[in-house]
Amino acid sequence: MNRLLRSGAFIAVLALLAGACKFDGAYDLPLPGSPVDADHSYDVTAEFADILNVVPRSPVMVDDVTVGEVTDVERVGWHARITLRIRDDVHLPDNAIADIRQVSLLGEKYVALEAPTGTTAAGTLSDGDNIPLADTGRNPEVEEVLGALSFLLSGGGVSQLGTITHELNQVMDGRTERLRHLLGSLESVVGTLDDQKADIVNAMESLDHLTSTLNAEKRTVTSALDVAGPAVEVLAAQHDELIGMLSSLNRLGAVGTRVIGQSKADILASLDHLQPILQRLHEAGDDLAPGLNLLVSFPFPKEASEIVKGDYANTSIRADISLENLLPGRSGGGIPGIPDPGELLSTVEKCLLSGDLTSRACQKVLGSANLLKKLVEDCRRKKYDGNPVCTIVEALPELPDLPGLPGGAGGLLGPRVLGEALSSGEPSRAPSPAGLYGGTP
């Protein structure tokens, strides 16, 4: 019984030890001599599509110098994620890249960290950062290079190089000069294209701008095409009429050509006959202008074609002339040489109101034939009966037409005659008309 109990206790202890220990392989065994101190490092993860045979304790290098190690490898979906432990005295940019490389042709794999190429480095890589899948990669394996070379040499295009070379020799045989000329022409064409590179780029940019404009105006172009549809239908419906019009126009052109051809001699003869007339008009020169002005200024109304039926027609002209601007006191002034009517009336009235023929107003009246005539006419009015001036004027003999007398009023009533009349005080002694004319009284 005791022996059975001891056996059972030993089996139970073995079972407990077997449950407490887990052994997956040699990679789970701890290795001595780690290049990184856990207390002086930081951990970074990196995503890889293929890590080849990278395992924990694989080195991490920067510029071929070991700065850390791989501490963990795990699968995430369809790619792998490895954890890198890096010394804290190594400073890398936050956008660093990671590659899996090989120490030698048959050497071990390692993870290489370096700054990005073609992109500005930014930030600092620190604990907990992750390098994404887009920034990681690997070098090709030796087996892959040898396999590709084997495929190229065995079933690739190398075996066809001989055929290609043979066919090229067949093509070039006897055609060396033509091929040389072709290559020279090709060089010239390529050089011309290179010289016109800027113009070609500008043309392509212009075409791009035109395409953009057409794209922006797509609705307008579509509307124009929609409107053009009915117009095309109308033209299609009028097809026969258009053909008939063009045919008639063709016949008209033929008839016109025939008429012009047959009348050419008559037209040339008419032009020859017209030449002397044009020559005479040219010789008239400036003398022709006044006649043309008179012809143009003559009023030909619209109805003249209905009135003038023969070779000539009589014309009566009614002219309305306004003297408003010609009278004194107006903006246009008076007519030169004609006395102011207002001045005539005022002078004659002043002479009559003065009652003295020797007054200044009366002397002015006697010195002007028009004023004297006006004085004689006013003295005949009943209004001035008994006026002393009118009494003297009425006592004078009958005067002829004053405007036609020589010397004007000075000749009629000169200083001598008036002096005699005024000195005697008798109107009956006034000179006779013959004395006024200088003859014998």
C-alpha angles and dihedrals in degrees: 000000000000090000091054092049092052091049092051092049091051092051090049091052091050090050092051092048091048091051094048096050126066121188119185101165148300092302089068092062113098115248123209126231104047111188092218130063109221090218093055102044144071130223125236129180126217131193118223131181089209126007095184105206100335109146136176113292090033107141126255113214137191114195090348091305119119109240101159148341143247110263103177141015123195139164119243111185108304097343139056131251121202129189117225124201110205131184113258092232091066112093118198130169118262090244095053120149128226129211132181108229139168126243093219139346091286098014131117125283123252138178114248119203121196143153117275119268119226091014131084113252112245134185128348129282109242142169114306096018121138128216106215126229092255091062098050134076146143141236119249117267123246089242090055092050093048091046092052091048090049091051091049093050097042110031102004134089097288092087089054095053090083092054091047092049092048093050091048090053090050091051095047097042107112093357101081096119093047091048090048089051090047091051090048091051090046089051090051091049092048090047091050091049090049091050090049092046093111092049091048091051090048090049091050091048090049089049089050090050090048091049091049090050092049090048091050090047093044092119092050092048090048091050090049091051090048090052092045091058096071090042090056089048090053091050090049090050090050093046095114093046091050091050090049092049092050090048091051090048089052091052090046090053091050092049091045091051091050093047093048091047093050095043096044094097092049092048091050090048091050090051090050090052090047092054096078091050091051089046091054091048089051090050091050088064114159092002089071095061098070091050092049090048090053091047092050094044094050107106109245106176123205091255093055091097089061094045104045107064099155138041097289142010136203117244130202119196126201114198123194110203120186116206091190093107092042098059120093116266092035126109092252096055124223134300110278112248097017118103120237109264090215090054090050093053094045093049094049092046091049090052092050093045092050093059089206121103090201093059120114093251092051092046088054090049092049090049093059125062092210093050092047091051090050089050092052091049093049093048088060091063118097089234091074100042109140094016107147092226092049090047091059093042092050091050091060117097119262108287124220122233102309100211092058097050118106115246094018120237090336087066093047100045105014123172093269096053095043090045092055092046094049096042094054094044088212116112091200090072093064113128122265122247089258090058090050090059092051097257130122113298 
